[in-house]
Amino acid sequence: MATKVIEEFLKNAIGLDSTSIGSVTVDRSVRRRMVECKLPDEEAYFKLLTVSPPELQALIDEVTVPETWFFRGVEPFRLLAEYVSAEWRAANPGKVFRILSVPCSSGEEPYSIAMVLMDIGLAKDQFNIDAVDINTKIIDRAKLGVYGRNSFRGDEGDVVGRYFHEVENGYAINDIVRGSVNFMHKNLMDKDFLCGMQTYDAIFCRNLLIYFDRPTQTMALMKLHGLLAVQGMLFVGHAESGCVDNALFSIVRREGAFAYRKSIGPKGDNDTASSEEKDANKPIFKEGSNYKKNIKRSARSGPAAGPPAIKAMKTTLAEAVPGGNEEDFLAKAAQLADRGELDEAGWLCEKQLGLDACSADAYYLLAVIREAQGHLQFAQELFHKALYLDPKHYQALIHLAGHAERQGNLAAAATYRTRAKRLVEAD
C-alpha cells in the first residue's frame, strides 16, 4: 500500500505516471533510497519524503534516468536547420532565435541543437538555448560536457572532429558550444514553470509525454503552447504524436520529424486573429520542398541491415496482438501492415498510444512497422519501450537481440536471447 502512496506522491510532484515505467521500477528506486536513508520500512520512508525536499529530489534523480545520444532521430534537427535557414531568419532580421529543450537529460540534445545552428551560420549571440531537466545529477553531467562512446551512435556526422576534443574518459565538447547552452533545474509541472521568460521559437519536448497520463499530457501541452512564439515549432517523440492536441498545434508533415507548429487557439477562434497570427497556422514548408542537408549522416557501425519483409516474419503482425477484434486499433493496424500499408498501420498504432501510452503491444507493433520501413533507430527505441513496459515481451527481446548483433554488441545480444529463452522454458 505504501508503494502506491509514494507513486501518487511522485505523480503529484512531477507528473510521473508509474505505469509508464512500471511499479517494479519505482519500488526498486524506493528500496535503494530506504537503504541509503537507513529506514526500516516504506511507511517511514514516505514520512521522510513528505517533509524533506532534498530526499524527494534524490528519489526523482533515482527514478528519472533517461537514455539519449547526439542527434537522436536526426530528422528533427534537419527540419530545424531548414526552418531557421529558409523561413525564420528572413522573417526576423536581427532577432535572437530562442530554443527550449525539456527534458534536456545529460545535454546531448541541446548541444546537438547548438551545433546545428552554428553549422548553418548562426553566431553564438544569434541564438539562445535554455535546457531544462528535473534530474539534478544529469544536469551536472550536462554542464560538464564530457561524453563516452554511448553518446555517439552514428547520426552525428563529422561533428566529433569539429566540436569535440579527446580527454581521458571520453570526448569533451568545446567551450563555445558548451557556453551556448543555459542549463536549468526545473519541473515542468510547477505552476510557475518558466514564468516571465520570453517565448521560444522552437521547443524540443521529446519522450516526456509518454511518462504522463492523458490529463497530465494535456496540462503539459497547454504550458508548452503558452511558451511558444507565433510561428513556433514543437518537436515531440515518435511515440507521442497521438498525444498532441490538434486544437493547439498543427502538424508539419515531414517524415521522421514529428513536428508541430503553434495554433493560435481553439478551432473557430481564428476569425479574430491578426493577419500575422493567421499566417502562423499555414504550413511552413511547401509539399515536396527540398533543402540542403546541413547535418551529414555518417555510416552506422556494424553491417548494414535492410528492412525485413513483413510477410517473412514467423509471427505476423496480426498475431502480435492476440484477441484483437475488428474494432481494435491494433488489430486494424496489424491487418494493414500485413497488406503492406505501413504508413496507415503506423498512424493507427500512434493513435492507440495517444489513448493508452502504456501499451507494450502498441509500442511493439509500431516498432515492427518502423523497422520494416527502414527506420532502424526509431524501431530500436520502440522495442526498448515495449520491453520496459512488459519485461516478459518475448518478441521485443528477440528483435532487440537482432539489433544488438547488427551493431556488434554481442554481449547485449546474448543477454536478450538468454532472457527470451528463460521465458520459453518458464511456460
C-alpha positions in Angstrom: 0.0 0.0 0.0 2.8 2.4 0.9 4.4 2.0 -2.6 1.1 3.1 -4.2 1.0 6.2 -1.9 4.6 7.0 -2.9 3.7 6.6 -6.6 0.8 9.0 -6.2 3.1 11.4 -4.4 5.5 11.3 -7.3 2.7 11.9 -9.8 1.6 15.0 -7.9 5.2 16.2 -7.7 6.4 15.7 -11.3 3.5 14.2 -13.3 5.1 10.7 -13.5 2.5 8.0 -14.3 4.1 5.0 -12.6 2.5 2.6 -15.1 4.7 4.1 -17.8 7.8 2.8 -16.2 6.3 0.0 -14.1 5.7 -0.1 -10.4 8.6 -2.5 -10.0 11.0 0.3 -11.1 9.5 2.7 -8.6 9.6 0.1 -5.9 13.3 -0.7 -6.7 14.2 3.0 -6.5 12.3 3.5 -3.2 14.1 0.5 -1.7 17.5 1.8 -2.7 16.7 5.2 -1.1 15.4 3.4 2.1 18.8 1.7 2.4 20.6 4.9 1.8 18.5 6.7 4.5 18.7 3.7 6.9 14.9 3.4 7.2 13.1 0.2 8.2 10.0 0.3 6.0 8.1 2.2 3.3 5.9 4.0 5.8 8.9 5.6 7.5 10.4 6.5 4.1 7.1 8.1 3.0 7.0 10.2 6.1 10.5 11.4 5.3 9.6 12.1 1.7 6.8 14.4 2.7 8.9 16.7 4.9 12.3 16.6 3.0 12.6 18.3 -0.4 16.2 17.0 -0.7 15.0 13.4 -0.3 12.2 14.0 -2.8 14.8 15.2 -5.3 17.0 12.2 -4.5 14.2 9.9 -5.3 13.4 11.8 -8.5 17.0 11.5 -9.6 16.8 7.8 -8.9 13.6 7.2 -10.9 14.3 9.5 -13.9 17.3 8.1 -15.8 16.6 8.6 -19.5 18.7 7.4 -22.4 19.8 9.8 -25.1 22.6 10.5 -27.6 23.8 13.2 -30.0 21.4 13.8 -33.0 19.0 11.2 -31.7 16.5 10.8 -34.5 18.3 13.1 -36.9 15.3 14.3 -38.9 14.1 16.9 -36.3 17.5 18.6 -36.5 17.3 18.6 -40.2 13.9 20.2 -40.1 15.1 22.8 -37.6 18.0 23.7 -39.8 15.7 24.2 -42.8 13.2 26.2 -40.7 15.8 28.6 -39.5 17.6 29.0 -42.8 14.6 29.2 -45.1 12.0 30.8 -43.0 12.8 32.3 -39.7 15.9 34.3 -40.4 14.3 36.2 -43.3 11.2 36.9 -41.3 13.1 38.0 -38.1 16.2 40.1 -39.1 18.4 41.0 -36.2 16.4 38.8 -33.7 17.8 36.1 -31.5 16.4 32.6 -32.2 15.3 31.1 -28.9 15.0 27.3 -28.2 13.9 25.3 -25.2 15.0 21.7 -24.6 12.8 20.0 -22.0 13.8 17.5 -20.7 17.4 18.0 -21.7 18.8 15.0 -20.0 22.6 14.8 -20.0 22.9 17.6 -22.6 23.2 15.7 -25.9 20.0 17.2 -27.4 20.6 20.9 -26.6 24.3 20.6 -27.6 23.1 19.0 -30.9 20.8 21.9 -31.5 23.7 24.4 -30.8 25.9 22.6 -33.4 23.1 22.6 -36.0 22.6 26.3 -35.6 26.3 27.0 -35.8 26.6 24.8 -38.9 24.0 26.9 -40.7 25.9 30.1 -39.9 24.4 31.5 -36.7 26.9 33.1 -34.3 26.7 32.3 -30.6 25.0 35.6 -29.9 22.3 35.0 -32.5 20.6 32.1 -30.6 19.7 31.2 -27.1 19.2 27.7 -25.8 17.5 27.0 -22.4 17.9 23.4 -21.4 15.7 22.1 -18.5 15.6 18.9 -16.6 14.2 17.7 -13.3 17.1 15.4 -12.5 19.9 17.3 -10.8 22.6 14.6 -11.4 22.2 14.6 -15.1 22.1 18.4 -15.2 25.6 18.4 -13.6 26.8 15.9 -16.2 25.4 18.1 -19.0 27.2 21.1 -17.7 30.5 19.2 -17.6 30.1 18.3 -21.3 32.1 15.1 -21.3 30.7 12.1 -23.1 31.6 8.4 -23.7 31.1 6.2 -26.7 27.4 5.5 -25.9 26.5 9.2 -26.7 27.7 8.8 -30.3 25.6 6.3 -32.3 26.1 7.1 -36.0 24.0 10.3 -36.8 26.5 12.9 -35.7 28.4 13.0 -38.9 31.8 14.7 -38.6 30.9 16.9 -35.6 33.2 15.0 -33.3 36.3 16.2 -35.1 34.9 19.8 -35.3 33.3 20.3 -31.9 34.9 17.9 -29.5 38.4 17.1 -28.2 39.5 13.8 -26.7 40.0 13.6 -22.9 40.9 10.8 -20.6 37.4 9.4 -20.1 35.8 10.3 -23.4 35.2 13.4 -25.5 34.7 16.9 -24.2 32.6 19.4 -26.1 34.3 22.6 -26.9 33.8 25.7 -24.8 32.0 27.7 -27.5 29.2 25.0 -27.8 29.1 24.4 -24.1 28.8 28.1 -23.3 25.9 28.5 -25.7 23.5 26.4 -23.6 21.9 27.6 -20.4 21.1 24.5 -18.2 18.4 24.9 -15.5 17.0 22.5 -12.9 13.2 23.0 -13.2 10.0 21.0 -13.1 7.5 21.3 -15.9 4.7 20.5 -13.5 5.4 23.6 -11.4 2.7 26.2 -11.8 5.3 28.9 -12.3 7.4 26.9 -14.8 9.5 29.5 -16.8 7.0 32.2 -15.9 8.3 35.6 -17.0 10.5 34.2 -19.7 10.3 35.3 -23.3 8.6 32.9 -25.7 10.5 30.3 -27.7 10.8 29.9 -31.4 11.2 26.2 -31.1 10.7 23.7 -28.3 12.1 20.2 -28.2 10.0 18.1 -25.8 10.7 14.6 -26.9 10.0 11.4 -24.9 8.5 13.1 -21.9 4.7 13.0 -22.6 4.9 9.2 -22.7 5.5 9.2 -19.0 2.3 11.2 -18.2 -1.3 10.1 -18.1 -3.7 11.9 -20.5 -4.8 14.8 -18.2 -1.1 15.5 -17.4 -0.2 15.4 -21.1 -2.9 18.0 -21.7 -1.6 20.2 -19.0 1.9 19.9 -20.3 0.9 20.7 -23.8 -1.0 23.8 -22.7 2.1 25.0 -20.9 4.3 24.4 -24.0 1.7 26.2 -26.2 1.9 29.2 -24.0 5.7 29.2 -24.1 5.8 29.1 -27.9 6.0 32.2 -30.0 3.8 32.9 -33.1 5.1 30.5 -35.8 6.9 28.5 -33.1 7.6 24.8 -33.7 7.2 22.0 -31.2 9.1 18.7 -31.6 7.9 15.6 -29.8 9.0 12.0 -29.7 7.9 9.5 -32.4 5.6 7.7 -29.9 4.0 10.9 -28.8 2.3 12.3 -31.9 -1.0 10.8 -30.9 -0.9 12.9 -27.7 -0.7 16.3 -29.4 -4.0 18.2 -29.4 -4.7 19.4 -32.9 -6.7 22.3 -31.4 -3.4 23.7 -30.0 -0.9 22.6 -32.7 -1.0 21.8 -36.4 1.3 19.1 -37.8 4.3 19.8 -40.0 4.2 16.9 -42.4 7.8 15.7 -42.6 8.6 12.0 -42.2 10.6 11.3 -39.1 10.5 14.8 -37.7 7.3 14.6 -35.5 7.0 18.4 -35.5 4.1 20.7 -34.9 3.6 24.4 -35.1 1.6 26.6 -32.8 -2.1 27.1 -33.5 -3.5 30.4 -32.2 -6.3 28.9 -30.2 -9.3 26.5 -30.4 -10.7 25.9 -33.8 -13.1 28.6 -34.7 -11.3 31.3 -32.7 -9.0 32.4 -35.5 -11.5 34.7 -37.1 -10.5 37.5 -34.7 -6.7 36.8 -35.1 -4.4 39.2 -36.8 -3.1 38.5 -40.3 0.2 37.6 -38.8 -1.4 35.1 -36.4 -3.5 33.6 -39.2 -0.3 33.2 -41.3 1.2 31.3 -38.4 -1.3 28.5 -38.9 -0.4 27.9 -42.5 2.1 25.1 -43.4 5.7 26.3 -43.0 7.1 24.4 -46.0 5.6 23.6 -49.3 4.9 19.9 -50.0 7.9 18.3 -51.6 10.3 21.2 -51.0 14.0 20.4 -51.0 16.7 21.8 -48.8 20.4 21.3 -48.2 21.1 18.7 -45.5 23.2 20.6 -43.0 23.7 17.6 -40.9 25.7 14.9 -42.5 24.9 11.2 -41.9 27.9 9.1 -41.1 28.0 5.3 -41.8 26.3 3.4 -39.0 28.5 1.0 -37.0 28.1 -2.7 -37.8 26.8 -4.3 -41.0 24.0 -2.6 -42.9 20.6 -4.0 -42.4 17.8 -3.6 -44.9 14.2 -3.6 -43.8 12.9 -7.1 -43.3 9.8 -8.2 -45.2 6.7 -8.1 -43.0 5.3 -11.3 -44.7 8.5 -13.3 -43.9 8.3 -12.9 -40.2 7.4 -16.1 -38.2 4.9 -14.2 -36.2 2.7 -12.0 -38.4 1.6 -8.6 -37.2 -2.0 -9.7 -36.9 -0.8 -12.4 -34.4 1.2 -9.8 -32.5 -1.9 -8.6 -30.7 -3.8 -11.7 -29.7 -7.5 -11.4 -29.1 -7.9 -8.2 -31.1 -11.3 -7.7 -32.7 -12.1 -5.7 -35.9 -12.7 -2.5 -33.8 -9.4 -2.5 -32.1 -6.8 0.0 -33.4 -4.0 -2.6 -33.0 -5.9 -5.3 -34.8 -6.7 -3.0 -37.7 -3.0 -1.8 -37.7 -1.8 -5.4 -37.9 -4.2 -6.1 -40.8 -3.0 -3.0 -42.7 0.7 -3.8 -42.1 0.3 -7.4 -43.4 -1.2 -5.8 -46.6 1.9 -3.6 -46.8 0.0 -0.4 -45.9 2.7 0.6 -43.4 2.0 4.4 -43.1 -1.7 3.8 -42.3 -0.8 1.0 -39.8 1.8 3.2 -38.1 -0.7 6.0 -37.8 -3.2 3.6 -36.1 -0.6 2.5 -33.6 0.2 6.1 -32.7 -3.5 6.7 -32.3 -3.7 3.8 -29.9 -0.7 5.2 -27.9 -2.5 8.5 -27.7 -5.3 6.7 -25.9 -3.1 4.4 -23.9 0.6 5.5 -23.6 1.4 2.3 -21.6 0.5 -0.3 -24.2 3.6 -2.6 -24.7 1.8 -4.3 -27.6 1.3 -0.9 -29.4 4.9 0.0 -29.0 6.0 -3.4 -30.2 3.7 -3.3 -33.3 4.8 0.2 -34.1 8.4 -0.9 -33.8 8.0 -3.7 -36.2 6.4 -1.3 -38.7 9.1 1.3 -38.4 11.7 -1.5 -38.8 10.0 -2.6 -42.0 10.2 1.0 -43.2 13.9 1.1 -42.6 13.8 3.4 -39.5 16.0 1.1 -37.5 16.9 3.6 -34.8 13.3 4.5 -34.2 12.4 0.8 -34.1 15.1 0.0 -31.6 13.8 2.7 -29.2 10.2 1.4 -29.5 11.3 -2.2 -28.8 13.0 -0.9 -25.7 9.9 0.9 -24.6 7.8 -2.2 -25.2 10.2 -4.3 -23.1 10.3 -1.6 -20.4 6.5 -1.8 -20.1 6.5 -5.6 -20.3 9.8 -7.2 -19.3 8.4 -10.6 -20.5 7.7 -9.4 -24.1 9.4 -12.3 -25.9 9.2 -10.8 -29.4 10.7 -7.5 -28.3 13.6 -9.4 -26.7 14.2 -11.3 -30.0 14.1 -8.1 -32.1 16.5 -6.3 -29.7 18.9 -9.2 -29.8 18.9 -8.8 -33.6 19.6 -5.1 -33.4 22.4 -5.6 -30.9 24.0 -8.2 -33.2 23.9 -5.9 -36.2 25.6 -3.2 -34.1 28.3 -5.6 -33.0 27.2 -5.7 -29.4 27.3 -9.4 -28.9 27.2 -9.3 -25.1 23.9 -7.4 -25.2 22.5 -9.8 -27.9 23.4 -12.8 -25.7 21.6 -11.2 -22.7 18.4 -10.6 -24.7 18.4 -14.1 -26.1 19.0 -15.6 -22.7 16.1 -13.7 -21.3 13.9 -14.9 -24.2 15.0 -18.5 -23.6 14.1 -18.3 -20.0 10.6 -17.1 -20.9 10.1 -20.1 -23.2 11.4 -22.5 -20.5 9.1 -21.0 -17.9 6.0 -21.7 -20.0 
